[in-house]
Amino acid sequence: GYWMQAVCGKSYAILYCTAAFTNFTGGCAMTAFTLCLWKTCSKEYAAVQYALLWSVFTFNTYLLSCYGGFLAASCSWELFFQIVSGIGIVSSLLLLCVVHYLPQKAALDPARENRL
């Protein structure tokens, strides 16, 4: 998206499409992360686990954004957006693998639900 904007130059149509695409994919990523949290947190400690995992997620976002400025200053915009997109694709695939290989929670068992 933004790589195309950097290559094509000033174009409001590309900018609007890029912003819409970024917002859509950001929402998809947030949904995937929330699903990962739901699958990993136990019912008894959900509030604490959710808060800790969410703070780790946001800490990494702020930490990596600091280095993004140094990366953007040291290379062209086209290369910067290619690197950032590659990192995003790899992290999305990693999250997909983590969610896929997590064991099913025992709380989904109806017999266990009656005992709680």
C-alpha positions in Angstrom: 0.0 0.0 0.0 2.3 2.7 1.2 5.1 1.3 -0.9 2.9 1.9 -4.0 2.2 5.4 -2.8 6.0 6.0 -2.4 6.7 4.7 -5.9 3.8 6.4 -7.7 4.1 9.8 -6.0 1.3 12.1 -5.0 -2.0 10.5 -5.8 -5.1 10.9 -3.6 -6.8 7.8 -5.0 -3.9 5.6 -4.1 -3.7 7.3 -0.7 -7.4 6.6 0.1 -7.1 3.0 -1.0 -3.9 2.5 1.0 -5.5 4.0 4.1 -8.6 1.9 3.7 -6.5 -1.2 3.2 -4.3 -0.4 6.2 -7.3 0.1 8.5 -8.9 -3.2 7.2 -5.8 -5.2 7.7 -5.2 -3.6 11.1 -8.6 -4.6 12.2 -8.0 -8.2 11.0 -4.7 -8.3 12.9 -6.4 -7.0 16.1 -9.1 -9.7 15.7 -6.5 -12.4 15.2 -4.6 -11.2 18.3 -7.8 -11.1 20.4 -8.6 -14.6 19.3 -5.1 -15.7 20.3 -5.7 -14.2 23.7 -9.1 -15.9 24.1 -7.5 -19.2 23.3 -4.6 -18.8 25.6 -6.2 -17.3 28.7 -7.7 -19.6 31.3 -11.2 -18.8 32.7 -10.0 -18.5 36.2 -7.2 -15.9 35.5 -8.5 -14.4 32.3 -8.4 -10.7 33.5 -4.8 -10.9 34.7 -3.5 -13.0 31.8 -5.3 -10.8 29.2 -3.9 -7.6 30.8 -0.3 -8.9 30.9 -0.4 -10.3 27.3 -2.0 -7.1 26.0 0.7 -5.0 27.7 3.4 -7.1 26.1 1.7 -6.6 22.7 1.6 -2.8 23.1 5.1 -2.6 24.6 6.5 -4.3 21.5 4.5 -1.9 19.3 6.0 1.1 20.9 9.5 -0.3 21.2 9.6 -1.3 17.5 8.2 2.0 16.3 11.2 3.8 17.8 13.5 1.8 15.6 11.3 2.3 12.6 12.3 6.0 12.6 16.0 5.1 12.4 15.3 2.5 9.6 13.3 5.1 7.6 16.1 7.6 8.0 18.7 5.2 6.8 17.0 3.9 3.6 14.6 4.9 0.9 10.9 4.9 1.5 10.4 2.1 -1.0 12.8 -0.1 0.8 11.5 0.9 4.2 7.9 -0.1 3.3 9.1 -3.4 1.8 11.0 -4.3 5.0 8.1 -3.3 7.2 5.6 -5.3 5.1 7.9 -8.3 5.2 8.1 -8.2 8.9 4.3 -7.8 9.1 3.7 -10.9 6.9 6.2 -13.0 8.9 4.6 -12.0 12.3 1.1 -12.7 10.9 2.1 -16.2 9.8 3.7 -16.8 13.2 0.5 -15.8 15.0 -1.5 -18.0 12.7 0.8 -21.0 13.6 0.6 -20.2 17.3 -3.2 -20.1 17.2 -3.4 -23.3 15.1 -1.1 -25.3 17.4 -2.6 -24.2 20.7 -4.3 -27.0 22.6 -8.1 -26.7 22.9 -9.1 -25.4 26.3 -10.7 -27.9 28.7 -13.4 -25.3 29.5 -15.0 -26.1 26.2 -15.8 -29.6 27.6 -19.5 -29.5 28.7 -18.8 -32.0 31.5 -16.2 -29.7 33.0 -18.4 -26.7 32.7 -21.0 -28.3 35.1 -18.3 -28.8 37.7 -17.2 -25.2 37.8 
